[in-house]
Every structure is written in structure tokens, then in C-alpha cells.
Amino acid sequence: MIIGNNVNAVQRVSHYCLRHGTEVFPYYEIPKVEDVTLFAPEVLILCYPVTEIALPQLGRPCILWSEHPISTHLPLASTATQLEAQLQAVR
């Protein structure tokens, strides 16, 4: 599940994931716990900027996508190669 408010970022990350054979579900807001439960994604990819409020409740591994350097406790990807490596680590 690819989550973000910026449509271009969500679509770009979706494209990277599809190119590497990963099933995607773009989501343009912070999902409710019920939505995550319904779709049961293996991993959440959060397109910065997103708020991390309520994310621990979602109960899924998370990867943060940001094309700019940021400080975070989540695994971070800034390129398609880094994103692929993070996805491999989650599988």
C-alpha cells in the first residue's frame, strides 16, 4: 500500500514498485486501521510528507519514501534502487 498526499510521489513510487513486480494499492490519505485490515498489504510505503500519527496502530512494516534527506526512525528510500532493497528486506 503506497500512502501519500502528493499524487505525483505516490504515482512515481507505484511505478517503481510495479516495474519490480510488486503489487500496489495507491492511497492518497492516511488509511484507517479498517482499510489496512481489509486490503492486508505486506508493507506500507509512506511518501513524505506524511504524518506518522496512528501508523504504529496499522501493524505493518513501513518504508518512508523521501527524495530529500530527513531524520526518521523508519527505513528510508530515496531512489528506486533503495526502494527495491527495502522491499526485498521486508519480504
C-alpha positions as CSV (number, residue, x, y, z in Angstrom):
1,M,0.0,0.0,0.0
2,I,1.5,3.3,-1.1
3,I,0.3,6.2,1.0
4,G,0.7,9.9,0.5
5,N,-0.9,13.3,-0.1
6,N,1.3,14.1,-3.1
7,V,-0.2,12.4,-6.2
8,N,3.0,12.6,-8.2
9,A,5.0,11.0,-5.5
10,V,2.5,8.2,-5.0
11,Q,2.3,7.5,-8.7
12,R,6.1,7.6,-9.1
13,V,6.6,5.1,-6.2
14,S,3.8,2.9,-7.6
15,H,5.6,2.9,-11.0
16,Y,8.8,1.8,-9.3
17,C,7.0,-1.0,-7.4
18,L,5.1,-2.2,-10.5
19,R,8.3,-2.3,-12.6
20,H,9.8,-4.6,-10.0
21,G,6.8,-6.9,-9.8
22,T,5.3,-5.7,-6.6
23,E,1.6,-5.4,-6.3
24,V,0.5,-1.9,-5.4
25,F,-2.5,-0.1,-4.0
26,P,-2.2,3.7,-4.0
27,Y,-3.9,5.5,-1.2
28,Y,-4.0,9.3,-1.1
29,E,-4.5,9.9,2.6
30,I,-3.7,8.2,5.9
31,P,-5.7,5.0,5.9
32,K,-7.9,3.9,8.7
33,V,-7.0,0.7,10.5
34,E,-10.1,-1.0,8.9
35,D,-8.8,-0.2,5.4
36,V,-5.4,-1.7,6.1
37,T,-7.1,-4.8,7.6
38,L,-9.3,-5.1,4.6
39,F,-6.5,-4.9,2.0
40,A,-3.9,-6.7,4.2
41,P,-0.8,-5.2,2.5
42,E,2.6,-6.7,3.2
43,V,4.2,-3.3,3.6
44,L,3.2,0.3,3.8
45,I,5.3,2.8,1.7
46,L,4.8,6.3,3.0
47,C,5.5,9.1,0.6
48,Y,6.9,12.1,2.6
49,P,5.5,14.4,3.8
50,V,3.0,12.3,5.8
51,T,2.3,12.3,9.5
52,E,3.3,9.3,11.4
53,I,0.3,9.7,13.8
54,A,-1.5,6.4,14.1
55,L,0.9,4.5,11.9
56,P,2.1,2.1,14.7
57,Q,-1.6,1.0,15.0
58,L,-1.6,-0.2,11.4
59,G,0.5,-3.2,12.3
60,R,2.5,-3.4,9.1
61,P,6.2,-2.8,8.2
62,C,6.7,0.7,6.9
63,I,9.2,2.2,4.4
64,L,9.4,6.0,4.1
65,W,10.0,7.4,0.6
66,S,11.6,10.9,0.5
67,E,13.6,12.4,-2.2
68,H,15.1,14.9,0.3
69,P,17.3,14.0,3.4
70,I,15.2,13.7,6.5
71,S,15.6,12.3,10.0
72,T,13.3,9.3,10.7
73,H,13.2,6.0,12.7
74,L,11.6,4.3,9.7
75,P,13.6,2.6,6.9
76,L,14.2,5.3,4.3
77,A,14.3,5.1,0.5
78,S,15.2,8.0,-1.8
79,T,15.8,6.2,-5.1
80,A,14.2,3.3,-7.0
81,T,17.3,1.1,-6.1
82,Q,17.0,1.9,-2.4
83,L,13.2,1.2,-2.5
84,E,13.8,-2.2,-4.2
85,A,16.4,-3.1,-1.5
86,Q,14.0,-2.1,1.3
87,L,11.2,-4.1,-0.3
88,Q,13.5,-7.1,-0.6
89,A,14.3,-6.8,3.1
90,V,10.7,-6.8,4.1
91,R,9.8,-9.9,2.1
